[in-house]
Amino acid sequence: MDWANLGFGYIKTPYRYVSEYKNGKWDGGILTGDDKIVISECAGVLQYAQTVFEGLKAYTAKDGRIVTFRPDLNAERMIESAKRLEIPEFPKERFLEAVDKVVAANKSFVPPYGSGASLYLRPFIFGSSAVIGVKPAKEYQFRIFATPVGPYFKSGIKPITLRVSDFDRAAPRGTGHVKAGLNYAMSLRAIVDAHENGFDENLYLDPTTRTFVEETGGANFIFVTKDGKIVTPKSDSILPSITRRSLCFAAEKYLGLTVEQRPVKLSEIENFAECGLCGTAAVISPVGKINDHGREILFPSGMNEMGEITKKLYETLTAIQTGEIQAPEGWIREIR
Ligand SMILES: *Cc1c(COP(=O)(O)O)cnc(C)c1O
């Protein structure tokens, strides 16, 4: 494998985990080599998008152990997502076991320490039985597959440009806070349009007043004030990023910074010194510029490098993940 030049695409690996839900319970689950799924043309997932997912990575730590980062939080978040879509919960302990099994079975696809690459894991649950009247399916599949992905920042870390979107990603009291494919289906028009207009991502506003910053299509915001405080938006329609929660913890406990989680007005972001997007894929992607209908907000950190504090945060969390510095209790799960 040419780890350094891998992109973020699907590469089939030998094993995936499958558990089926029938007659009101999950079966024991198996590892299988079969990457194909046969379901009814009328399956709940196909007709009414009844599906939720997760995303996490397995990688090699500095000491050579193969590990995952806080998979318990993925398991818990998937339970919350499932509840919102009337999908039966997949128990946390079983989720963790399934993650361990898929990684162990595909061990040769876990990139070495220092490569910047990782084995991306995609747990998902979908309604597999036929439903034509609108109601929850009776049968489901829980699956996890693994695909190796390359380093996020291949040619160095380069700040990106966002634009304030005229679309909303979440409805008030809708599904913005859960990880459901439906949130992504309806963001596709917006992201293609952003790309066509030369922007990397959309900044979505709160769907009720359209005056507060929410998140992008797939990452939460972290801002740094001019006096070095961390500010991250609070809203009921933001997806609770595990990376963002971990970064805020590290900012307080490892770097001694003040962290404020509060509503953030679009009109105040021009006063911030730095801006970053956080998610599993990149940890933090620096944002250099935000375009609000022609008005350009250029962060003082500029378009060439990560802001100073953003960089410290990035380095601290990646060092915690790889075991270069001591992780908080329970953050690193070893695959045996
Ligand atoms: C998955 C996701 C994130 C990032 O969450 P992580 O747990 O940090 O990977 C942020 N926003 C949305 C909408 C997401 O789906």
The ligand as an SDF file (V2000), in Angstrom:
LIG
                    3D

 15 15  0  0  0  0  0  0  0  0999 V2000
  -19.9130   13.3980   11.7530 C   0  0  0  0  0  0  0  0  0  0  0  0
  -20.2190   14.8530   11.7360 C   0  0  0  0  0  0  0  0  0  0  0  0
  -19.3940   15.8130   12.3660 C   0  0  0  0  0  0  0  0  0  0  0  0
  -18.0700   15.4540   13.0030 C   0  0  0  0  0  0  0  0  0  0  0  0
  -18.1730   14.6090   14.0900 O   0  0  0  0  0  0  0  0  0  0  0  0
  -16.9140   13.7790   14.6230 P   0  0  0  0  0  0  0  0  0  0  0  0
  -17.4890   12.9130   15.6680 O   0  0  0  0  0  0  0  0  0  0  0  0
  -15.9350   14.7530   15.1680 O   0  0  0  0  0  0  0  0  0  0  0  0
  -16.3520   13.0480   13.4560 O   0  0  0  0  0  0  0  0  0  0  0  0
  -19.7940   17.1230   12.3650 C   0  0  0  0  0  0  0  0  0  0  0  0
  -20.9280   17.5120   11.7570 N   0  0  0  0  0  0  0  0  0  0  0  0
  -21.7420   16.6370   11.1130 C   0  0  0  0  0  0  0  0  0  0  0  0
  -22.9610   17.1350   10.4570 C   0  0  0  0  0  0  0  0  0  0  0  0
  -21.4040   15.2860   11.0820 C   0  0  0  0  0  0  0  0  0  0  0  0
  -22.2070   14.4310   10.4400 O   0  0  0  0  0  0  0  0  0  0  0  0
  1  2  1  0
  2  3  1  0
  2 14  2  0
  3  4  1  0
  3 10  2  0
  4  5  1  0
  5  6  1  0
  6  7  2  0
  6  8  1  0
  6  9  1  0
 10 11  1  0
 11 12  2  0
 12 13  1  0
 12 14  1  0
 14 15  1  0
M  END
$$$$
